[in-house]
Amino acid sequence: MAVVLETSDQSARIGFQPSRELGGAVSKERQTGIITLEGVKWAKAASGSARGRTPTTVSQVLSAGDIIYADPLIAKDGTAVEGQYRLRQLPEISGAMVVMDPWTGRVLAMVGGFSFDQSQFNRATQAYRQPGSSFKPLVYSSALDNGYTPSTVVVDAPIEIDQGQGSGVWRPENYSTGKYYGPTTLRNALTRSLNTVTVRLAQDIGMPLIGEYAKRFGVYDELPNYLSYALGAGETTVMRMVTAYSMFANGGRRVKPTLIDRIQDRYGRTIFKHDARECRGCDASSGWKNQPEPQLVDRREQVLDSMTAYQITSMMESVVQYGTATVVKEVGKPIAGKTGTTNDEKDVWFIGFSPDIAVGIYVGYDKPRNLGRGATGGHLAAPIARDFLKLALADKPATPFKVPAGIKLIRVDAKSGMRAGPGDGGRTILEAFKPGTAPPDNYAVIGVADADGRIPPPPGMVPDVMRPDAGSIMRPGTGSLY
């Protein structure tokens, strides 16, 4: 907290509230600083003739005697500019952030709100919010784990679902209302965060299967069989979402979030250790004698096939490179992630990870209301992740995600998903396929009826009548989460 001592067109001199000594007396030391025009440019007028305009002088914003909040001005390289500060204000919008080691579940950082003095509510672990499209990777991983490939084509077109007598018709839409891409690969659908493709995919594999994966990853305790839940209509926490994405990052192994690594008694004996991996050869009581290096034995549950985990990670890399989270590309390191935006822009999310760190952010009012026109996860939450990851990974090498044994990288047409031939024009990519799968030889589309009005299953998939969930009733809810 500071008081404005004097102002001019280009700067203002401020004096900070003095601290108190141990005895309670006010310290005689006084600290001053400068707020330049750069530090007030964000403070656009909220009313009057200058409403919405960027200030051109500091004196338009500050006057002598004003009591303000200020913090150090940060340069583009992430360092504080000595002696210079920027104007701050108490935010109305809240949010949370969790940073986790995806290999151990260790919580490296957690922010539960702006100020603990202002609110003791920990939004990272206690705030249950709709994750929106940040839930879609779990839907797509459910499909990839059950016979689909990133090149599987699903139609992106308007869809109507009868919700039953008296409940009307549900018409899920893409965020770009009225714009549809037709037949689209699963990779491109996730990159563009297409709702109609996700709903058709959820119809095809069945909500009970998606609910099983959501429970397995710990995102939800129980997931109702409503199609809107495939778009992230259920409520969960940032901690749960980051834990789920950590399992994508580590190759599908179960992790449990923890704030405590180890507990020792007064004699130095370990009575609790979070990391339950066995280390063979770590107890070298007689010292080093050219013995083999210790081996870590990981007996944790395999929640997701490691090859599926790599496929969905590769697809989420496309989200960062070409999709709704391109702002994170500025980090300059391999990052995979997914944005999320809920109905009426009430909550915005970004969950992402590098090979060694996972981060999740949500932003929204404590009493959910519209964040403003055009407020999306890519515009509000992803830039926060970008700024954090730039600093967190500044001294880390650009390590690519590890390709598990068995994965085949085959060049395919980026749009159709079919195998690229010699001399093929257009953009091609290396797509990840499991053993026994390959790019389709013919163009089959999920969601397109044949001449008899039937929608055939994709190649290699079990027909609906043979599925154990074929008799379940899908009662989709409402909403359009992006």
GIKA-V127507 format. One record per pair of residues at least 4 apart in sequence whose C-alpha atoms are under 8 Angstrom apart, sorted by the first residue. I is the first residue (numbers start at 1). GAP is how many residues later the second one is. D is the distance in whole Angstrom. If there is no record, write none. Layout:
I,GAP,D ; I,GAP,D
//
This chain:
1,15,6 ; 1,16,6 ; 1,66,7 ; 1,67,6 ; 1,68,5 ; 1,69,6 ; 2,12,6 ; 2,13,5 ; 2,14,4 ; 2,15,6 ; 2,65,6 ; 2,66,5 ; 2,67,6 ; 2,68,7 ; 3,11,6 ; 3,12,5 ; 3,13,6 ; 3,14,8 ; 3,61,8 ; 3,62,6 ; 3,63,6 ; 3,64,5 ; 3,65,6 ; 4,8,7 ; 4,9,6 ; 4,10,4 ; 4,11,7 ; 4,58,7 ; 4,59,7 ; 4,60,5 ; 4,61,5 ; 4,62,5 ; 4,63,7 ; 4,64,7 ; 5,7,7 ; 5,8,6 ; 5,9,5 ; 5,10,7 ; 5,59,5 ; 5,60,6 ; 6,6,6 ; 6,7,5 ; 6,8,7 ; 6,57,7 ; 6,58,5 ; 6,59,8 ; 7,4,6 ; 7,5,4 ; 7,6,6 ; 7,51,7 ; 7,52,6 ; 7,55,7 ; 7,56,6 ; 7,57,6 ; 8,4,6 ; 8,49,8 ; 8,50,7 ; 8,51,6 ; 9,48,5 ; 9,49,5 ; 9,50,5 ; 10,26,6 ; 10,27,6 ; 10,47,6 ; 10,48,6 ; 10,49,8 ; 11,23,7 ; 11,24,5 ; 11,25,4 ; 11,26,6 ; 11,46,8 ; 11,47,6 ; 11,48,8 ; 12,22,6 ; 12,23,5 ; 12,24,7 ; 12,46,7 ; 12,47,8 ; 12,50,8 ; 13,19,7 ; 13,20,6 ; 13,21,5 ; 13,22,6 ; 14,18,6 ; 14,19,5 ; 14,20,6 ; 14,21,7 ; 15,15,7 ; 15,16,6 ; 15,17,4 ; 15,18,7 ; 16,14,7 ; 16,15,6 ; 16,16,6 ; 16,17,8 ; 18,8,7 ; 18,9,6 ; 18,10,8 ; 18,11,7 ; 18,12,6 ; 18,13,7 ; 19,7,6 ; 19,8,6 ; 20,4,6 ; 20,5,6 ; 20,6,4 ; 20,7,5 ; 21,4,5 ; 21,5,6 ; 21,6,6 ; 32,51,8 ; 33,50,5 ; 33,51,6 ; 33,52,7 ; 34,49,6 ; 34,50,5 ; 34,51,6 ; 35,4,6 ; 35,5,8 ; 35,49,6 ; 35,50,5 ; 35,51,6 ; 35,52,7 ; 36,4,7 ; 36,22,7 ; 36,48,7 ; 36,49,7 ; 36,50,7 ; 37,4,6 ; 37,19,8 ; 37,20,6 ; 37,21,5 ; 38,48,7 ; 39,34,7 ; 39,46,6 ; 39,47,4 ; 39,48,6 ; 40,15,7 ; 40,18,7 ; 40,21,7 ; 40,46,6 ; 40,47,6 ; 41,13,6 ; 41,14,6 ; 41,15,8 ; 42,12,7 ; 43,11,7 ; 43,12,7 ; 43,18,7 ; 44,7,7 ; 44,8,5 ; 44,9,5 ; 44,10,5 ; 44,11,6 ; 45,5,6 ; 45,6,5 ; 45,7,6 ; 45,8,6 ; 45,9,8 ; 45,10,8 ; 46,5,5 ; 46,6,6 ; 47,4,5 ; 47,5,8 ; 55,5,6 ; 55,6,7 ; 56,4,7 ; 57,4,8 ; 58,4,6 ; 59,4,6 ; 62,4,7 ; 68,19,7 ; 68,20,7 ; 68,21,8 ; 69,18,6 ; 69,19,5 ; 69,20,6 ; 70,15,6 ; 70,16,5 ; 70,17,5 ; 70,18,5 ; 71,14,5 ; 71,15,6 ; 71,16,7 ; 71,17,7 ; 72,8,6 ; 72,9,7 ; 72,10,8 ; 72,11,8 ; 72,12,6 ; 72,13,4 ; 72,14,6 ; 73,7,6 ; 73,8,6 ; 73,11,6 ; 73,12,5 ; 73,13,5 ; 74,4,6 ; 74,5,6 ; 74,6,4 ; 74,7,6 ; 75,4,6 ; 75,5,6 ; 75,6,6 ; 78,313,7 ; 81,4,8 ; 91,23,8 ; 92,273,7 ; 93,270,7 ; 93,271,6 ; 93,272,5 ; 93,273,7 ; 94,19,6 ; 94,20,7 ; 94,269,6 ; 94,270,5 ; 94,271,5 ; 94,272,6 ; 95,17,7 ; 95,18,6 ; 95,19,8 ; 95,28,7 ; 95,29,8 ; 95,266,7 ; 95,267,5 ; 95,268,4 ; 95,269,6 ; 95,270,8 ; 96,14,8 ; 96,15,5 ; 96,16,5 ; 96,17,6 ; 96,26,8 ; 96,27,5 ; 96,28,5 ; 96,142,7 ; 96,265,6 ; 96,266,6 ; 96,267,7 ; 97,12,8 ; 97,13,6 ; 97,14,5 ; 97,15,7 ; 97,27,6 ; 97,141,7 ; 97,262,7 ; 97,263,6 ; 97,264,4 ; 97,265,7 ; 98,9,7 ; 98,10,8 ; 98,11,6 ; 98,12,5 ; 98,13,6 ; 98,26,7 ; 98,140,7 ; 98,141,6 ; 98,144,7 ; 98,261,6 ; 98,262,5 ; 98,263,7 ; 99,8,6 ; 99,9,5 ; 99,10,5 ; 99,11,6 ; 99,143,8 ; 99,258,7 ; 99,259,6 ; 99,260,4 ; 99,261,7 ; 100,5,6 ; 100,6,6 ; 100,7,4 ; 100,8,5 ; 100,9,7 ; 100,142,7 ; 100,143,8 ; 100,146,8 ; 100,157,8 ; 100,257,6 ; 100,258,5 ; 100,259,6 ; 101,4,5 ; 101,5,5 ; 101,6,7 ; 101,7,7 ; 101,145,8 ; 101,255,6 ; 101,256,5 ; 101,257,6 ; 102,4,8 ; 102,141,8 ; 102,143,8 ; 102,144,4 ; 102,145,7 ; 102,147,6 ; 102,148,6 ; 102,153,7 ; 102,254,6 ; 102,255,6 ; 102,256,6 ; 103,143,7 ; 103,146,8 ; 103,147,6 ; 103,152,7 ; 103,253,7 ; 104,151,6 ; 104,152,8 ; 104,153,8 ; 104,171,7 ; 105,138,7 ; 105,141,8 ; 105,150,5 ; 105,151,5 ; 105,152,4 ; 105,153,6 ; 106,151,6 ; 106,152,5 ; 106,153,6 ; 106,154,8 ; 106,155,7 ; 107,150,6 ; 107,151,6 ; 107,152,6 ; 110,14,7 ; 111,11,8 ; 111,12,8 ; 111,13,7 ; 112,9,7 ; 112,10,4 ; 112,11,5 ; 112,12,5 ; 112,13,8 ; 113,6,8 ; 113,8,8 ; 113,9,7 ; 113,10,6 ; 114,4,8 ; 115,4,6 ; 115,5,8 ; 116,4,5 ; 116,5,8 ; 121,5,7 ; 122,4,6 ; 122,5,7 ; 123,4,4 ; 123,114,8 ; 123,115,8 ; 124,113,6 ; 124,114,5 ; 124,115,6 ; 125,112,6 ; 125,113,7 ; 125,114,6 ; 125,115,8 ; 126,111,7 ; 127,109,8 ; 127,110,6 ; 128,107,5 ; 128,108,5 ; 128,109,5 ; 129,105,8 ; 129,106,5 ; 129,107,5 ; 129,108,6 ; 129,218,8 ; 130,102,6 ; 130,103,6 ; 130,104,6 ; 130,105,4 ; 130,106,6 ; 130,212,7 ; 130,217,7 ; 131,4,6 ; 131,101,5 ; 131,102,7 ; 131,103,7 ; 131,104,7 ; 131,105,7 ; 131,209,6 ; 131,210,7 ; 131,211,7 ; 131,216,8 ; 131,217,8 ; 131,218,7 ; 132,4,8 ; 132,99,6 ; 132,100,4 ; 132,101,6 ; 132,208,5 ; 132,209,5 ; 132,210,5 ; 132,216,8 ; 132,217,8 ; 132,349,5 ; 132,350,6 ; 133,60,7 ; 133,98,6 ; 133,99,6 ; 133,205,7 ; 133,206,6 ; 133,207,4 ; 133,208,6 ; 133,209,8 ; 133,348,6 ; 133,349,5 ; 134,98,7 ; 134,204,5 ; 134,205,5 ; 134,206,5 ; 134,215,7 ; 134,216,7 ; 134,217,7 ; 135,4,7 ; 135,95,7 ; 135,96,7 ; 135,97,5 ; 135,205,8 ; 136,4,6 ; 136,54,8 ; 136,62,7 ; 136,94,7 ; 136,95,6 ; 136,96,7 ; 137,4,6 ; 137,53,8 ; 137,175,7 ; 137,179,8 ; 137,201,8 ; 138,4,6 ; 138,72,7 ; 138,75,7 ; 138,76,7 ; 139,4,7 ; 139,59,8 ; 139,63,7 ; 139,71,6 ; 139,91,7 ; 140,4,6 ; 140,46,8 ; 140,172,7 ; 141,4,6 ; 141,167,7 ; 141,168,7 ; 141,171,6 ; 142,4,7 ; 142,67,7 ; 142,68,6 ; 142,71,7 ; 143,4,7 ; 143,5,5 ; 143,6,8 ; 143,58,8 ; 143,62,7 ; 144,4,5 ; 144,5,6 ; 144,6,7 ; 144,164,6 ; 144,167,8 ; 144,168,8 ; 145,159,8 ; 145,160,7 ; 145,163,6 ; 147,313,7 ; 147,314,6 ; 148,4,6 ; 148,313,8 ; 149,37,8 ; 149,284,7 ; 149,288,8 ; 150,35,7 ; 150,36,5 ; 150,37,5 ; 150,161,7 ; 150,165,8 ; 150,267,8 ; 150,281,7 ; 150,282,7 ; 150,283,8 ; 151,34,5 ; 151,35,6 ; 151,36,7 ; 151,265,8 ; 151,266,4 ; 151,267,7 ; 151,280,8 ; 151,288,6 ; 151,289,8 ; 152,33,5 ; 152,34,6 ; 152,265,7 ; 152,288,8 ; 152,293,8 ; 152,306,8 ; 153,30,6 ; 153,31,5 ; 153,32,4 ; 153,33,6 ; 153,263,7 ; 153,264,7 ; 153,291,7 ; 153,292,5 ; 153,293,6 ; 154,29,6 ; 154,30,5 ; 154,31,6 ; 154,32,7 ; 154,43,6 ; 154,46,7 ; 154,47,7 ; 154,291,5 ; 154,292,4 ; 154,293,6 ; 155,26,8 ; 155,27,5 ; 155,28,4 ; 155,29,6 ; 155,42,6 ; 155,290,6 ; 155,291,6 ; 155,292,6 ; 155,293,7 ; 156,24,6 ; 156,25,6 ; 156,26,5 ; 156,27,6 ; 156,28,6 ; 156,38,7 ; 156,40,6 ; 156,41,5 ; 157,23,6 ; 157,24,7 ; 157,25,6 ; 157,39,7 ; 157,40,8 ; 158,13,7 ; 158,14,8 ; 158,15,7 ; 158,22,8 ; 158,38,7 ; 159,12,6 ; 159,13,7 ; 159,37,7 ; 160,9,6 ; 160,10,6 ; 160,11,5 ; 160,12,7 ; 161,8,6 ; 161,9,5 ; 161,10,7 ; 161,315,8 ; 162,5,8 ; 162,6,6 ; 162,7,5 ; 162,8,6 ; 163,4,5 ; 163,5,6 ; 163,6,6 ; 163,7,7 ; 163,312,6 ; 163,313,6 ; 163,314,8 ; 164,4,7 ; 164,311,8 ; 170,306,8 ; 170,307,8 ; 170,308,6 ; 172,23,7 ; 172,24,6 ; 172,27,8 ; 172,306,8 ; 172,307,7 ; 172,308,6 ; 173,4,6 ; 173,5,8 ; 173,22,6 ; 173,23,6 ; 173,307,6 ; 174,4,8 ; 174,5,7 ; 174,6,8 ; 174,19,8 ; 174,20,6 ; 174,21,5 ; 174,22,7 ; 174,306,8 ; 174,308,7 ; 175,19,8 ; 175,20,8 ; 175,306,8 ; 175,307,6 ; 183,233,8 ; 183,262,7 ; 184,4,6 ; 184,5,6 ; 184,13,8 ; 184,231,7 ; 184,232,7 ; 185,4,6 ; 185,230,7 ; 185,231,7 ; 185,232,6 ; 186,4,6 ; 187,4,6 ; 187,128,5 ; 187,131,8 ; 188,4,6 ; 188,227,8 ; 189,4,6 ; 189,5,5 ; 189,8,7 ; 189,9,8 ; 190,4,7 ; 190,125,7 ; 190,126,7 ; 190,129,7 ; 191,124,7 ; 191,125,7 ; 191,127,6 ; 191,128,4 ; 191,131,7 ; 191,132,5 ; 191,133,7 ; 192,127,7 ; 192,131,5 ; 192,132,6 ; 193,130,8 ; 193,131,7 ; 193,289,7 ; 194,4,7 ; 194,288,8 ; 195,4,6 ; 195,36,7 ; 195,285,8 ; 195,286,8 ; 195,287,7 ; 196,4,6 ; 197,4,6 ; 198,4,6 ; 198,32,7 ; 198,33,7 ; 199,4,6 ; 199,28,6 ; 199,29,8 ; 199,31,7 ; 199,32,8 ; 200,4,6 ; 200,246,8 ; 200,247,7 ; 201,4,6 ; 201,245,8 ; 202,4,5 ; 202,5,6 ; 202,8,8 ; 202,25,7 ; 202,28,7 ; 203,4,7 ; 203,24,7 ; 204,253,8 ; 204,260,8 ; 205,4,7 ; 205,5,8 ; 206,4,7 ; 206,263,7 ; 207,4,6 ; 207,17,8 ; 207,18,5 ; 207,19,7 ; 207,20,7 ; 207,23,8 ; 207,267,8 ; 208,4,6 ; 208,17,6 ; 208,261,7 ; 209,4,6 ; 210,4,6 ; 210,20,8 ; 211,4,6 ; 211,11,7 ; 211,12,5 ; 211,13,7 ; 211,14,7 ; 212,4,6 ; 212,11,8 ; 213,4,6 ; 214,4,6 ; 214,5,5 ; 214,6,6 ; 214,7,8 ; 214,9,7 ; 215,4,6 ; 215,5,5 ; 215,6,5 ; 215,7,6 ; 215,8,7 ; 216,87,7 ; 217,26,8 ; 217,27,5 ; 217,30,8 ; 217,37,8 ; 217,86,7 ; 218,22,6 ; 218,25,8 ; 218,26,7 ; 219,17,6 ; 219,18,8 ; 219,21,5 ; 219,22,6 ; 219,25,7 ; 220,14,8 ; 220,15,8 ; 220,16,7 ; 223,6,7 ; 223,11,8 ; 224,5,7 ; 225,4,8 ; 225,248,8 ; 225,249,6 ; 225,250,7 ; 225,251,7 ; 226,4,8 ; 226,248,6 ; 226,249,5 ; 226,250,4 ; 226,251,5 ; 227,4,8 ; 227,247,7 ; 227,248,7 ; 227,249,4 ; 227,250,7 ; 228,4,7 ; 228,5,6 ; 228,248,6 ; 228,249,5 ; 228,250,6 ; 228,251,7 ; 228,252,8 ; 229,4,5 ; 229,5,6 ; 229,248,8 ; 231,249,7 ; 231,250,6 ; 231,251,7 ; 232,249,7 ; 233,109,8 ; 233,246,7 ; 233,248,7 ; 236,4,7 ; 236,5,7 ; 237,4,6 ; 238,4,6 ; 238,122,6 ; 238,123,7 ; 238,124,7 ; 239,4,6 ; 239,18,8 ; 239,121,8 ; 240,4,6 ; 241,4,6 ; 241,110,7 ; 241,119,7 ; 242,4,6 ; 242,109,7 ; 242,110,8 ; 242,116,7 ; 242,117,6 ; 242,118,6 ; 243,4,7 ; 243,12,7 ; 243,13,7 ; 243,14,7 ; 244,4,7 ; 245,4,6 ; 245,106,7 ; 245,107,7 ; 245,108,7 ; 245,113,7 ; 246,4,6 ; 246,9,7 ; 246,107,7 ; 246,112,6 ; 247,4,6 ; 247,5,5 ; 247,6,6 ; 247,7,6 ; 247,8,7 ; 247,56,8 ; 247,57,8 ; 247,62,8 ; 248,4,5 ; 248,56,8 ; 248,61,5 ; 248,62,7 ; 248,64,7 ; 248,65,7 ; 249,60,7 ; 249,61,8 ; 249,64,7 ; 249,104,7 ; 249,105,7 ; 249,106,6 ; 249,107,8 ; 249,109,8 ; 250,105,8 ; 251,53,8 ; 251,54,7 ; 251,55,5 ; 251,56,8 ; 251,58,5 ; 251,59,7 ; 252,50,6 ; 252,51,5 ; 252,52,4 ; 252,53,6 ; 252,54,5 ; 252,57,6 ; 253,47,6 ; 253,48,6 ; 253,49,5 ; 253,50,6 ; 253,51,7 ; 254,46,6 ; 254,47,6 ; 254,48,6 ; 254,49,6 ; 255,45,8 ; 258,16,7 ; 260,14,7 ; 261,12,6 ; 261,13,5 ; 261,14,7 ; 262,8,7 ; 262,9,8 ; 262,10,5 ; 262,11,4 ; 262,12,6 ; 263,7,6 ; 263,8,6 ; 263,9,5 ; 263,10,7 ; 264,4,5 ; 264,5,5 ; 264,6,4 ; 264,7,6 ; 264,8,7 ; 265,4,5 ; 265,5,7 ; 265,6,7 ; 277,19,6 ; 277,20,6 ; 277,21,5 ; 277,22,7 ; 277,23,8 ; 278,18,6 ; 278,19,5 ; 278,20,7 ; 279,15,6 ; 279,16,6 ; 279,17,5 ; 279,18,6 ; 280,14,5 ; 280,15,5 ; 280,16,6 ; 280,17,7 ; 281,11,8 ; 281,12,7 ; 281,13,4 ; 281,14,7 ; 282,12,6 ; 282,13,8 ; 284,4,7 ; 304,4,7 ; 304,5,6 ; 305,4,6 ; 306,4,6 ; 306,98,7 ; 307,4,6 ; 307,96,8 ; 307,97,6 ; 307,98,8 ; 307,99,8 ; 307,100,6 ; 307,127,7 ; 308,4,6 ; 309,4,6 ; 310,4,6 ; 310,91,8 ; 310,92,8 ; 310,93,7 ; 310,94,7 ; 311,4,6 ; 311,121,6 ; 311,122,8 ; 312,4,6 ; 313,4,6 ; 313,23,6 ; 313,24,8 ; 314,4,7 ; 314,22,7 ; 314,118,8 ; 315,4,7 ; 315,21,8 ; 316,4,7 ; 316,20,5 ; 316,21,5 ; 316,22,6 ; 317,4,6 ; 317,17,8 ; 317,18,6 ; 317,19,4 ; 317,20,7 ; 318,4,6 ; 318,5,6 ; 318,18,8 ; 319,4,4 ; 319,5,6 ; 319,6,6 ; 319,7,7 ; 319,17,7 ; 319,18,7 ; 319,19,6 ; 320,4,7 ; 320,5,5 ; 320,6,5 ; 320,7,7 ; 320,8,6 ; 320,9,6 ; 320,15,7 ; 320,16,6 ; 320,17,6 ; 320,18,8 ; 321,4,7 ; 321,5,5 ; 321,8,6 ; 322,4,6 ; 324,14,8 ; 324,15,7 ; 324,54,6 ; 325,4,8 ; 325,12,8 ; 325,13,7 ; 325,14,6 ; 325,52,8 ; 325,53,5 ; 325,57,6 ; 326,4,8 ; 326,52,8 ; 327,51,7 ; 327,55,7 ; 327,56,6 ; 327,59,7 ; 328,7,8 ; 328,54,6 ; 328,55,7 ; 328,57,7 ; 328,58,5 ; 329,4,8 ; 329,6,8 ; 329,57,8 ; 330,56,7 ; 331,55,6 ; 331,56,8 ; 331,58,7 ; 331,59,5 ; 332,66,8 ; 333,21,8 ; 333,60,8 ; 333,64,8 ; 333,65,5 ; 333,66,7 ; 334,20,6 ; 334,21,8 ; 334,64,6 ; 334,65,7 ; 334,66,6 ; 334,67,7 ; 335,17,7 ; 335,18,6 ; 335,19,5 ; 335,20,8 ; 336,16,5 ; 336,17,6 ; 336,18,7 ; 337,13,7 ; 337,14,5 ; 337,15,4 ; 337,16,6 ; 338,12,6 ; 338,13,6 ; 338,14,6 ; 339,9,8 ; 339,10,5 ; 339,11,4 ; 339,12,7 ; 339,38,5 ; 339,39,6 ; 339,42,8 ; 339,43,7 ; 340,7,8 ; 340,8,6 ; 340,9,5 ; 340,10,6 ; 340,36,7 ; 340,37,5 ; 340,38,8 ; 340,141,8 ; 340,142,6 ; 341,4,6 ; 341,5,8 ; 341,6,6 ; 341,7,5 ; 341,8,6 ; 341,35,5 ; 341,36,6 ; 341,140,6 ; 341,141,5 ; 342,4,6 ; 342,5,5 ; 342,6,7 ; 342,138,7 ; 342,139,5 ; 342,140,6 ; 343,4,8 ; 343,136,7 ; 343,137,6 ; 343,138,5 ; 343,139,8 ; 344,25,8 ; 344,26,6 ; 345,24,8 ; 345,25,5 ; 345,26,6 ; 345,27,7 ; 345,28,8 ; 345,29,8 ; 345,30,6 ; 345,31,7 ; 346,18,6 ; 346,19,7 ; 346,22,6 ; 346,23,5 ; 346,24,5 ; 346,25,6 ; 347,15,7 ; 347,16,6 ; 347,17,5 ; 347,18,8 ; 347,21,7 ; 347,24,8 ; 348,14,6 ; 348,15,5 ; 348,16,7 ; 348,27,8 ; 348,28,6 ; 348,29,4 ; 348,32,7 ; 348,33,6 ; 349,11,8 ; 349,12,6 ; 349,13,4 ; 349,14,7 ; 349,27,8 ; 349,28,5 ; 349,32,6 ; 349,33,7 ; 350,10,6 ; 350,11,5 ; 350,12,7 ; 350,27,6 ; 350,28,7 ; 350,31,5 ; 350,32,5 ; 350,35,7 ; 351,7,8 ; 351,8,6 ; 351,9,4 ; 351,10,6 ; 352,6,6 ; 352,7,6 ; 352,8,6 ; 353,4,6 ; 353,5,4 ; 353,6,6 ; 354,4,6 ; 354,47,8 ; 355,44,7 ; 355,45,7 ; 355,46,6 ; 359,26,7 ; 360,25,8 ; 361,20,6 ; 361,23,8 ; 361,24,7 ; 362,19,6 ; 363,17,8 ; 363,18,7 ; 364,4,7 ; 364,5,8 ; 364,7,7 ; 365,4,6 ; 365,6,8 ; 371,4,6 ; 375,4,6 ; 375,5,7 ; 376,4,6 ; 376,5,8 ; 377,4,5 ; 377,5,6 ; 378,4,5 ; 378,5,7 ; 379,4,7 ; 380,4,7 ; 381,4,7 ; 382,4,6 ; 383,4,6 ; 384,4,6 ; 385,4,6 ; 386,4,6 ; 387,4,7 ; 388,4,6 ; 389,4,6 ; 389,5,8 ; 390,4,6 ; 393,4,8 ; 403,4,7 ; 406,28,7 ; 406,29,6 ; 407,25,6 ; 407,26,6 ; 407,27,5 ; 407,28,7 ; 408,23,8 ; 408,24,6 ; 408,25,5 ; 408,26,6 ; 408,27,7 ; 409,21,6 ; 409,22,5 ; 409,23,5 ; 409,24,6 ; 410,9,7 ; 410,20,5 ; 410,21,5 ; 410,22,7 ; 410,23,7 ; 410,28,8 ; 410,29,8 ; 411,8,6 ; 411,9,6 ; 411,17,6 ; 411,18,5 ; 411,19,4 ; 411,20,6 ; 412,5,6 ; 412,6,5 ; 412,7,4 ; 412,8,5 ; 412,16,5 ; 412,17,6 ; 412,18,6 ; 412,19,6 ; 412,27,7 ; 413,4,5 ; 413,5,6 ; 413,6,6 ; 413,7,5 ; 413,13,7 ; 413,14,6 ; 413,15,5 ; 413,16,7 ; 414,13,6 ; 414,14,5 ; 414,15,6 ; 415,12,8 ; 416,27,8 ; 417,22,7 ; 417,23,7 ; 418,21,5 ; 418,22,6 ; 418,23,7 ; 418,24,8 ; 418,25,8 ; 419,20,5 ; 419,21,7 ; 419,22,7 ; 420,4,6 ; 420,8,7 ; 433,4,6 ; 433,5,6 ; 434,4,8 ; 440,4,8 ; 444,14,7 ; 444,15,8 ; 445,13,7 ; 446,9,7 ; 446,10,7 ; 446,11,7 ; 446,12,6 ; 447,8,6 ; 448,7,6 ; 449,4,5 ; 449,5,5 ; 449,6,4 ; 449,7,7 ; 450,4,5 ; 450,5,6 ; 450,6,7 ; 456,7,8 ; 457,4,6 ; 457,5,7 ; 457,6,6 ; 457,7,8 ; 462,4,6 ; 462,5,7 ; 463,4,7 ; 464,6,6 ; 465,5,6 ; 466,4,7
//
